[in-house]
């Protein structure tokens, strides 16, 4: 990754943490997921909740509730939650419901 891309990723992740109201210690990464029929360049966020156990517990709770889709992944040796943050069908209400589910799962 170029220094410019790394800096842009850091800034974007800081914005995402602020937008989601997440604590500064939560790590993340941006991934691509574009298709030929879709102009989305960045549509997934990876979030870690400190420890692999906590991250997996948050993912399990969100999946059980069925509010939004998320899955587990490992990036650079860190367990993370992968969540899609955009789609042609995503509404603001979808984002708010997903955020509330994630924050609730992380708090418990």
N, CA, C and O atoms as CSV, one atom per row, in Angstrom:
chain,resi,resn,atom,element,x,y,z
A,1,UNK,N,N,0.851,-1.172,0.000
A,1,UNK,CA,C,0.000,0.000,0.000
A,1,UNK,C,C,0.899,1.239,0.000
A,1,UNK,O,O,1.892,1.298,0.725
A,2,UNK,N,N,0.544,2.203,-0.805
A,2,UNK,CA,C,1.334,3.427,-0.875
A,2,UNK,C,C,1.125,4.265,0.385
A,2,UNK,O,O,0.129,4.085,1.085
A,3,UNK,N,N,2.052,5.181,0.682
A,3,UNK,CA,C,1.873,6.052,1.855
A,3,UNK,C,C,0.594,6.882,1.769
A,3,UNK,O,O,-0.059,7.128,2.783
A,4,UNK,N,N,0.236,7.313,0.558
A,4,UNK,CA,C,-0.996,8.099,0.392
A,4,UNK,C,C,-2.213,7.239,0.711
A,4,UNK,O,O,-3.111,7.669,1.436
A,5,UNK,N,N,-2.241,6.017,0.167
A,5,UNK,CA,C,-3.370,5.124,0.424
A,5,UNK,C,C,-3.472,4.795,1.912
A,5,UNK,O,O,-4.573,4.752,2.461
A,6,UNK,N,N,-2.343,4.563,2.561
A,6,UNK,CA,C,-2.344,4.257,3.996
A,6,UNK,C,C,-2.892,5.428,4.802
A,6,UNK,O,O,-3.661,5.232,5.743
A,7,UNK,N,N,-2.501,6.638,4.438
A,7,UNK,CA,C,-2.991,7.835,5.134
A,7,UNK,C,C,-4.490,8.006,4.916
A,7,UNK,O,O,-5.223,8.319,5.854
A,8,UNK,N,N,-4.950,7.802,3.676
A,8,UNK,CA,C,-6.385,7.903,3.388
A,8,UNK,C,C,-7.181,6.852,4.152
A,8,UNK,O,O,-8.282,7.129,4.629
A,9,UNK,N,N,-6.624,5.636,4.271
A,9,UNK,CA,C,-7.305,4.597,5.034
A,9,UNK,C,C,-7.402,5.008,6.500
A,9,UNK,O,O,-8.459,4.858,7.111
A,10,UNK,N,N,-6.321,5.521,7.069
A,10,UNK,CA,C,-6.337,5.963,8.467
A,10,UNK,C,C,-7.386,7.045,8.699
A,10,UNK,O,O,-8.124,6.998,9.683
A,11,UNK,N,N,-7.451,8.016,7.796
A,11,UNK,CA,C,-8.431,9.107,7.918
A,11,UNK,C,C,-9.846,8.563,7.807
A,11,UNK,O,O,-10.721,8.930,8.591
A,12,UNK,N,N,-10.073,7.680,6.826
A,12,UNK,CA,C,-11.407,7.098,6.630
A,12,UNK,C,C,-11.845,6.290,7.843
A,12,UNK,O,O,-13.003,6.354,8.254
A,13,UNK,N,N,-10.916,5.528,8.413
A,13,UNK,CA,C,-11.253,4.744,9.598
A,13,UNK,C,C,-11.562,5.643,10.791
A,13,UNK,O,O,-12.448,5.339,11.590
A,14,UNK,N,N,-10.834,6.743,10.909
A,14,UNK,CA,C,-11.127,7.694,11.990
A,14,UNK,C,C,-12.531,8.265,11.817
A,14,UNK,O,O,-13.275,8.393,12.790
A,15,UNK,N,N,-12.894,8.605,10.591
A,15,UNK,CA,C,-14.253,9.101,10.312
A,15,UNK,C,C,-15.290,8.037,10.657
A,15,UNK,O,O,-16.310,8.336,11.277
A,16,UNK,N,N,-15.025,6.786,10.251
A,16,UNK,CA,C,-15.969,5.701,10.524
A,16,UNK,C,C,-16.135,5.497,12.028
A,16,UNK,O,O,-17.255,5.310,12.502
A,17,UNK,N,N,-15.033,5.532,12.788
A,17,UNK,CA,C,-15.126,5.395,14.244
A,17,UNK,C,C,-15.955,6.530,14.834
A,17,UNK,O,O,-16.802,6.300,15.697
A,18,UNK,N,N,-15.711,7.760,14.368
A,18,UNK,CA,C,-16.481,8.904,14.867
A,18,UNK,C,C,-17.952,8.770,14.515
A,18,UNK,O,O,-18.820,9.011,15.354
A,19,UNK,N,N,-18.234,8.386,13.277
A,19,UNK,CA,C,-19.610,8.249,12.800
A,19,UNK,C,C,-20.365,7.187,13.583
A,19,UNK,O,O,-21.533,7.367,13.929
A,20,UNK,N,N,-19.684,6.074,13.858
A,20,UNK,CA,C,-20.319,4.966,14.564
A,20,UNK,C,C,-20.280,5.128,16.075
A,20,UNK,O,O,-20.895,4.345,16.799
A,21,UNK,N,N,-19.553,6.151,16.563
A,21,UNK,CA,C,-19.462,6.374,18.000
A,21,UNK,C,C,-18.646,5.303,18.709
A,21,UNK,O,O,-18.891,5.003,19.878
A,22,UNK,N,N,-17.672,4.724,18.002
A,22,UNK,CA,C,-16.855,3.665,18.577
A,22,UNK,C,C,-15.646,4.254,19.292
A,22,UNK,O,O,-15.170,5.328,18.923
A,23,UNK,N,N,-15.143,3.560,20.314
A,23,UNK,CA,C,-13.985,4.073,21.041
A,23,UNK,C,C,-12.731,4.082,20.176
A,23,UNK,O,O,-12.623,3.281,19.247
A,24,UNK,N,N,-11.780,4.972,20.462
A,24,UNK,CA,C,-10.566,5.103,19.659
A,24,UNK,C,C,-9.735,3.835,19.552
A,24,UNK,O,O,-9.020,3.673,18.563
A,25,UNK,N,N,-9.792,2.936,20.514
A,25,UNK,CA,C,-8.959,1.740,20.486
A,25,UNK,C,C,-9.409,0.676,19.505
A,25,UNK,O,O,-8.670,-0.278,19.265
A,26,UNK,N,N,-10.596,0.806,18.927
A,26,UNK,CA,C,-11.101,-0.202,17.995
A,26,UNK,C,C,-10.374,-0.064,16.669
A,26,UNK,O,O,-10.289,1.026,16.103
A,27,UNK,N,N,-9.852,-1.178,16.183
A,27,UNK,CA,C,-9.087,-1.185,14.930
A,27,UNK,C,C,-10.003,-1.510,13.768
A,27,UNK,O,O,-11.093,-2.051,13.955
A,28,UNK,N,N,-9.558,-1.180,12.573
A,28,UNK,CA,C,-10.342,-1.489,11.389
A,28,UNK,C,C,-9.499,-1.435,10.145
A,28,UNK,O,O,-8.332,-1.044,10.178
A,29,UNK,N,N,-10.104,-1.834,9.045
A,29,UNK,CA,C,-9.437,-1.807,7.756
A,29,UNK,C,C,-10.502,-1.675,6.693
A,29,UNK,O,O,-11.622,-2.150,6.881
A,30,UNK,N,N,-10.186,-1.052,5.598
A,30,UNK,CA,C,-11.123,-0.920,4.490
A,30,UNK,C,C,-10.744,-1.917,3.418
A,30,UNK,O,O,-9.566,-2.110,3.116
A,31,UNK,N,N,-11.776,-2.560,2.833
A,31,UNK,CA,C,-11.520,-3.512,1.770
A,31,UNK,C,C,-12.360,-3.161,0.561
A,31,UNK,O,O,-13.377,-2.481,0.690
A,32,UNK,N,N,-11.948,-3.615,-0.610
A,32,UNK,CA,C,-12.730,-3.360,-1.815
A,32,UNK,C,C,-13.694,-4.500,-2.044
A,32,UNK,O,O,-13.495,-5.617,-1.567
A,33,UNK,N,N,-14.735,-4.199,-2.777
A,33,UNK,CA,C,-15.723,-5.214,-3.098
A,33,UNK,C,C,-16.527,-4.818,-4.308
A,33,UNK,O,O,-17.702,-5.171,-4.413
A,34,UNK,N,N,-15.921,-4.093,-5.223
A,34,UNK,CA,C,-16.641,-3.589,-6.386
A,34,UNK,C,C,-16.885,-4.703,-7.403
A,34,UNK,O,O,-16.118,-5.662,-7.492
A,35,UNK,N,N,-17.948,-4.560,-8.151
A,35,UNK,CA,C,-18.240,-5.459,-9.258
A,35,UNK,C,C,-18.416,-4.635,-10.519
A,35,UNK,O,O,-18.484,-3.408,-10.459
A,36,UNK,N,N,-18.489,-5.303,-11.660
A,36,UNK,CA,C,-18.644,-4.596,-12.940
A,36,UNK,C,C,-19.933,-3.773,-12.965
A,36,UNK,O,O,-19.974,-2.705,-13.576
A,37,UNK,N,N,-20.987,-4.266,-12.302
A,37,UNK,CA,C,-22.274,-3.584,-12.354
A,37,UNK,C,C,-22.466,-2.596,-11.220
A,37,UNK,O,O,-23.549,-2.034,-11.062
A,38,UNK,N,N,-21.438,-2.382,-10.438
A,38,UNK,CA,C,-21.577,-1.558,-9.247
A,38,UNK,C,C,-20.384,-0.616,-9.174
A,38,UNK,O,O,-19.240,-1.048,-9.311
A,39,UNK,N,N,-20.646,0.668,-8.960
A,39,UNK,CA,C,-19.564,1.650,-8.905
A,39,UNK,C,C,-18.971,1.809,-7.516
A,39,UNK,O,O,-18.101,2.657,-7.317
A,40,UNK,N,N,-19.415,1.021,-6.557
A,40,UNK,CA,C,-18.890,1.111,-5.196
A,40,UNK,C,C,-17.435,0.657,-5.199
A,40,UNK,O,O,-17.119,-0.423,-5.699
A,41,UNK,N,N,-16.561,1.471,-4.646
A,41,UNK,CA,C,-15.146,1.113,-4.585
A,41,UNK,C,C,-14.811,0.518,-3.227
A,41,UNK,O,O,-14.121,-0.499,-3.151
A,42,UNK,N,N,-15.287,1.133,-2.161
A,42,UNK,CA,C,-15.057,0.627,-0.809
A,42,UNK,C,C,-16.422,0.348,-0.213
A,42,UNK,O,O,-17.222,1.263,-0.014
A,43,UNK,N,N,-16.688,-0.927,0.072
A,43,UNK,CA,C,-18.008,-1.220,0.618
A,43,UNK,C,C,-17.977,-2.161,1.809
A,43,UNK,O,O,-19.026,-2.646,2.232
A,44,UNK,N,N,-16.817,-2.426,2.352
A,44,UNK,CA,C,-16.751,-3.248,3.549
A,44,UNK,C,C,-15.816,-2.617,4.567
A,44,UNK,O,O,-14.830,-1.963,4.227
A,45,UNK,N,N,-16.157,-2.835,5.810
A,45,UNK,CA,C,-15.325,-2.353,6.916
A,45,UNK,C,C,-14.995,-3.549,7.787
A,45,UNK,O,O,-15.846,-4.405,8.028
A,46,UNK,N,N,-13.764,-3.606,8.257
A,46,UNK,CA,C,-13.350,-4.630,9.210
A,46,UNK,C,C,-13.154,-3.963,10.558
A,46,UNK,O,O,-12.469,-2.946,10.665
A,47,UNK,N,N,-13.762,-4.547,11.591
A,47,UNK,CA,C,-13.676,-3.971,12.934
A,47,UNK,C,C,-13.277,-5.064,13.912
A,47,UNK,O,O,-13.808,-6.173,13.862
A,48,UNK,N,N,-12.342,-4.751,14.799
A,48,UNK,CA,C,-11.939,-5.653,15.865
A,48,UNK,C,C,-12.379,-5.049,17.190
A,48,UNK,O,O,-12.286,-3.839,17.393
A,49,UNK,N,N,-12.859,-5.902,18.090
A,49,UNK,CA,C,-13.324,-5.419,19.381
A,49,UNK,C,C,-12.340,-5.768,20.496
A,49,UNK,O,O,-12.734,-6.148,21.598
A,50,UNK,N,N,-11.053,-5.630,20.185
A,50,UNK,CA,C,-10.003,-5.827,21.184
A,50,UNK,C,C,-9.394,-7.206,21.164
A,50,UNK,O,O,-8.235,-7.366,20.783
A,51,UNK,N,N,-10.156,-8.210,21.570
A,51,UNK,CA,C,-9.630,-9.573,21.607
A,51,UNK,C,C,-10.380,-10.428,20.587
A,51,UNK,O,O,-11.510,-10.106,20.220
A,52,UNK,N,N,-9.761,-11.511,20.129
A,52,UNK,CA,C,-10.465,-12.413,19.213
A,52,UNK,C,C,-11.763,-12.957,19.824
A,52,UNK,O,O,-12.770,-13.092,19.130
A,53,UNK,N,N,-11.734,-13.267,21.124
A,53,UNK,CA,C,-12.920,-13.807,21.791
A,53,UNK,C,C,-14.064,-12.792,21.796
A,53,UNK,O,O,-15.205,-13.137,21.487
A,54,UNK,N,N,-13.761,-11.547,22.147
A,54,UNK,CA,C,-14.788,-10.495,22.173
A,54,UNK,C,C,-15.327,-10.249,20.769
A,54,UNK,O,O,-16.534,-10.094,20.582
A,55,UNK,N,N,-14.436,-10.213,19.785
A,55,UNK,CA,C,-14.858,-9.976,18.410
A,55,UNK,C,C,-15.782,-11.092,17.938
A,55,UNK,O,O,-16.821,-10.816,17.338
A,56,UNK,N,N,-15.424,-12.341,18.196
A,56,UNK,CA,C,-16.278,-13.467,17.787
A,56,UNK,C,C,-17.621,-13.443,18.532
A,56,UNK,O,O,-18.650,-13.784,17.949
A,57,UNK,N,N,-17.624,-13.046,19.803
A,57,UNK,CA,C,-18.871,-12.962,20.569
A,57,UNK,C,C,-19.801,-11.898,19.993
A,57,UNK,O,O,-21.010,-12.111,19.904
A,58,UNK,N,N,-19.246,-10.760,19.603
A,58,UNK,CA,C,-20.050,-9.692,18.992
A,58,UNK,C,C,-20.647,-10.193,17.679
A,58,UNK,O,O,-21.834,-9.990,17.423
A,59,UNK,N,N,-19.843,-10.840,16.853
A,59,UNK,CA,C,-20.323,-11.365,15.569
A,59,UNK,C,C,-21.445,-12.369,15.790
A,59,UNK,O,O,-22.474,-12.316,15.116
A,60,UNK,N,N,-21.247,-13.290,16.741
A,60,UNK,CA,C,-22.259,-14.313,17.012
A,60,UNK,C,C,-23.583,-13.685,17.436
A,60,UNK,O,O,-24.646,-14.107,16.979
A,61,UNK,N,N,-23.524,-12.683,18.302
A,61,UNK,CA,C,-24.762,-12.041,18.772
A,61,UNK,C,C,-25.478,-11.331,17.626
A,61,UNK,O,O,-26.698,-11.434,17.502
A,62,UNK,N,N,-24.735,-10.614,16.794
A,62,UNK,CA,C,-25.354,-9.904,15.669
A,62,UNK,C,C,-25.981,-10.907,14.700
A,62,UNK,O,O,-27.088,-10.685,14.210
A,63,UNK,N,N,-25.280,-12.009,14.422
A,63,UNK,CA,C,-25.828,-13.024,13.520
A,63,UNK,C,C,-27.090,-13.653,14.104
A,63,UNK,O,O,-28.037,-13.922,13.364
A,64,UNK,N,N,-27.124,-13.893,15.413
A,64,UNK,CA,C,-28.303,-14.463,16.053
A,64,UNK,C,C,-29.503,-13.530,15.948
A,64,UNK,O,O,-30.631,-13.977,15.739
A,65,UNK,N,N,-29.251,-12.222,16.096
A,65,UNK,CA,C,-30.334,-11.242,16.023
A,65,UNK,C,C,-30.850,-11.068,14.597
A,65,UNK,O,O,-32.022,-10.748,14.399
A,66,UNK,N,N,-29.987,-11.274,13.606
A,66,UNK,CA,C,-30.393,-11.178,12.209
A,66,UNK,C,C,-30.661,-9.772,11.706
A,66,UNK,O,O,-31.296,-9.605,10.665
A,67,UNK,N,N,-30.195,-8.760,12.418
A,67,UNK,CA,C,-30.419,-7.370,12.015
A,67,UNK,C,C,-29.636,-7.027,10.756
A,67,UNK,O,O,-30.151,-6.368,9.853
A,68,UNK,N,N,-28.403,-7.472,10.705
A,68,UNK,CA,C,-27.558,-7.195,9.548
A,68,UNK,C,C,-26.601,-8.360,9.347
A,68,UNK,O,O,-26.461,-9.212,10.225
A,69,UNK,N,N,-25.947,-8.399,8.199
A,69,UNK,CA,C,-24.996,-9.467,7.939
A,69,UNK,C,C,-23.610,-9.018,8.360
A,69,UNK,O,O,-23.180,-7.904,8.062
A,70,UNK,N,N,-22.927,-9.902,9.054
A,70,UNK,CA,C,-21.516,-9.709,9.355
A,70,UNK,C,C,-20.877,-11.081,9.435
A,70,UNK,O,O,-21.561,-12.085,9.630
A,71,UNK,N,N,-19.597,-11.116,9.287
A,71,UNK,CA,C,-18.890,-12.385,9.352
A,71,UNK,C,C,-17.506,-12.186,9.929
A,71,UNK,O,O,-17.004,-11.065,10.006
A,72,UNK,N,N,-16.903,-13.272,10.329
A,72,UNK,CA,C,-15.565,-13.216,10.902
A,72,UNK,C,C,-14.518,-13.357,9.810
A,72,UNK,O,O,-14.732,-14.044,8.811
A,73,UNK,N,N,-13.395,-12.704,10.012
A,73,UNK,CA,C,-12.256,-12.815,9.115
A,73,UNK,C,C,-10.991,-12.603,9.936
A,73,UNK,O,O,-11.050,-12.187,11.093
A,74,UNK,N,N,-9.866,-12.889,9.334
A,74,UNK,CA,C,-8.578,-12.591,9.958
A,74,UNK,C,C,-7.789,-11.757,8.966
A,74,UNK,O,O,-7.603,-12.157,7.817
A,75,UNK,N,N,-7.327,-10.600,9.409
A,75,UNK,CA,C,-6.547,-9.699,8.556
A,75,UNK,C,C,-5.305,-9.294,9.327
A,75,UNK,O,O,-5.391,-8.816,10.459
A,76,UNK,N,N,-4.170,-9.485,8.716
A,76,UNK,CA,C,-2.891,-9.156,9.356
A,76,UNK,C,C,-2.776,-9.800,10.739
A,76,UNK,O,O,-2.229,-9.209,11.670
A,77,UNK,N,N,-3.303,-11.024,10.855
A,77,UNK,CA,C,-3.195,-11.763,12.102
A,77,UNK,C,C,-4.200,-11.376,13.175
A,77,UNK,O,O,-4.125,-11.887,14.292
A,78,UNK,N,N,-5.136,-10.488,12.867
A,78,UNK,CA,C,-6.123,-10.028,13.845
A,78,UNK,C,C,-7.512,-10.503,13.447
A,78,UNK,O,O,-7.922,-10.361,12.295
A,79,UNK,N,N,-8.233,-11.070,14.410
A,79,UNK,CA,C,-9.624,-11.460,14.179
A,79,UNK,C,C,-10.452,-10.186,14.063
A,79,UNK,O,O,-10.311,-9.263,14.865
A,80,UNK,N,N,-11.315,-10.151,13.058
A,80,UNK,CA,C,-12.122,-8.954,12.827
A,80,UNK,C,C,-13.526,-9.332,12.372
A,80,UNK,O,O,-13.768,-10.438,11.888
A,81,UNK,N,N,-14.436,-8.393,12.538
A,81,UNK,CA,C,-15.787,-8.515,12.014
A,81,UNK,C,C,-15.812,-7.818,10.656
A,81,UNK,O,O,-15.386,-6.670,10.528
A,82,UNK,N,N,-16.311,-8.520,9.655
A,82,UNK,CA,C,-16.452,-7.926,8.319
A,82,UNK,C,C,-17.921,-7.583,8.133
A,82,UNK,O,O,-18.794,-8.437,8.282
A,83,UNK,N,N,-18.181,-6.332,7.810
A,83,UNK,CA,C,-19.557,-5.903,7.580
A,83,UNK,C,C,-19.607,-5.043,6.337
A,83,UNK,O,O,-18.762,-4.171,6.135
A,84,UNK,N,N,-20.597,-5.292,5.509
A,84,UNK,CA,C,-20.795,-4.488,4.311
A,84,UNK,C,C,-21.507,-3.207,4.720
A,84,UNK,O,O,-22.480,-3.243,5.474
A,85,UNK,N,N,-21.024,-2.090,4.227
A,85,UNK,CA,C,-21.612,-0.806,4.634
A,85,UNK,C,C,-22.349,-0.095,3.514
A,85,UNK,O,O,-22.852,1.011,3.711
A,86,UNK,N,N,-22.421,-0.711,2.339
A,86,UNK,CA,C,-23.190,-0.064,1.283
A,86,UNK,C,C,-23.689,-1.081,0.276
A,86,UNK,O,O,-23.069,-2.121,0.052
A,87,UNK,N,N,-24.798,-0.763,-0.312
A,87,UNK,CA,C,-25.427,-1.566,-1.343
A,87,UNK,C,C,-26.421,-0.646,-2.043
A,87,UNK,O,O,-26.797,0.395,-1.503
A,88,UNK,N,N,-26.838,-1.023,-3.220
A,88,UNK,CA,C,-27.824,-0.196,-3.915
A,88,UNK,C,C,-29.133,-0.158,-3.135
A,88,UNK,O,O,-29.924,0.769,-3.307
A,89,UNK,N,N,-29.374,-1.153,-2.276
A,89,UNK,CA,C,-30.632,-1.221,-1.540
A,89,UNK,C,C,-30.522,-0.731,-0.097
A,89,UNK,O,O,-31.532,-0.679,0.605
A,90,UNK,N,N,-29.329,-0.372,0.360
A,90,UNK,CA,C,-29.133,0.054,1.743
A,90,UNK,C,C,-29.801,1.399,1.982
A,90,UNK,O,O,-29.605,2.346,1.221
A,91,UNK,N,N,-30.590,1.472,3.046
A,91,UNK,CA,C,-31.251,2.725,3.416
A,91,UNK,C,C,-30.605,3.270,4.680
A,91,UNK,O,O,-29.849,2.574,5.357
A,92,UNK,N,N,-30.909,4.508,4.986
A,92,UNK,CA,C,-30.400,5.112,6.219
A,92,UNK,C,C,-30.925,4.350,7.435
A,92,UNK,O,O,-30.210,4.183,8.423
A,93,UNK,N,N,-32.175,3.889,7.362
A,93,UNK,CA,C,-32.745,3.105,8.460
A,93,UNK,C,C,-31.986,1.787,8.646
A,93,UNK,O,O,-31.798,1.337,9.776
A,94,UNK,N,N,-31.545,1.163,7.538
A,94,UNK,CA,C,-30.748,-0.060,7.620
A,94,UNK,C,C,-29.442,0.204,8.356
A,94,UNK,O,O,-29.033,-0.576,9.216
A,95,UNK,N,N,-28.796,1.305,8.012
A,95,UNK,CA,C,-27.522,1.655,8.646
A,95,UNK,C,C,-27.728,1.905,10.133
A,95,UNK,O,O,-26.941,1.434,10.954
A,96,UNK,N,N,-28.770,2.636,10.486
A,96,UNK,CA,C,-29.044,2.937,11.898
A,96,UNK,C,C,-29.342,1.666,12.683
A,96,UNK,O,O,-28.856,1.509,13.803
A,97,UNK,N,N,-30.136,0.753,12.115
A,97,UNK,CA,C,-30.464,-0.505,12.800
A,97,UNK,C,C,-29.204,-1.358,12.970
A,97,UNK,O,O,-29.000,-1.968,14.019
A,98,UNK,N,N,-28.374,-1.398,11.948
A,98,UNK,CA,C,-27.127,-2.163,12.025
A,98,UNK,C,C,-26.207,-1.589,13.087
A,98,UNK,O,O,-25.634,-2.330,13.885
A,99,UNK,N,N,-26.066,-0.272,13.099
A,99,UNK,CA,C,-25.217,0.394,14.081
A,99,UNK,C,C,-25.700,0.112,15.501
A,99,UNK,O,O,-24.899,-0.194,16.384
A,100,UNK,N,N,-27.012,0.216,15.719
A,100,UNK,CA,C,-27.561,-0.042,17.044
A,100,UNK,C,C,-27.281,-1.483,17.472
A,100,UNK,O,O,-26.944,-1.725,18.632
A,101,UNK,N,N,-27.414,-2.443,16.553
A,101,UNK,CA,C,-27.144,-3.844,16.878
A,101,UNK,C,C,-25.681,-4.064,17.217
A,101,UNK,O,O,-25.362,-4.784,18.162
A,102,UNK,N,N,-24.789,-3.447,16.450
A,102,UNK,CA,C,-23.354,-3.596,16.701
A,102,UNK,C,C,-22.969,-2.993,18.052
A,102,UNK,O,O,-22.247,-3.617,18.831
A,103,UNK,N,N,-23.445,-1.793,18.324
A,103,UNK,CA,C,-23.126,-1.141,19.599
A,103,UNK,C,C,-23.679,-1.920,20.782
A,103,UNK,O,O,-23.016,-2.042,21.813
A,104,UNK,N,N,-24.898,-2.451,20.638
A,104,UNK,CA,C,-25.502,-3.245,21.701
A,104,UNK,C,C,-24.710,-4.522,21.940
A,104,UNK,O,O,-24.457,-4.890,23.087
A,105,UNK,N,N,-24.316,-5.199,20.868
A,105,UNK,CA,C,-23.548,-6.439,20.998
A,105,UNK,C,C,-22.186,-6.173,21.617
A,105,UNK,O,O,-21.709,-6.963,22.432
A,106,UNK,N,N,-21.557,-5.067,21.236
A,106,UNK,CA,C,-20.235,-4.726,21.759
A,106,UNK,C,C,-20.302,-4.339,23.239
A,106,UNK,O,O,-19.348,-4.565,23.984
A,107,UNK,N,N,-21.411,-3.765,23.658
A,107,UNK,CA,C,-21.541,-3.303,25.048
A,107,UNK,C,C,-21.802,-4.456,26.005
A,107,UNK,O,O,-21.545,-4.334,27.202
A,108,UNK,N,N,-22.310,-5.576,25.492
A,108,UNK,CA,C,-22.648,-6.679,26.401
A,108,UNK,C,C,-21.516,-7.663,26.564
A,108,UNK,O,O,-21.650,-8.643,27.296
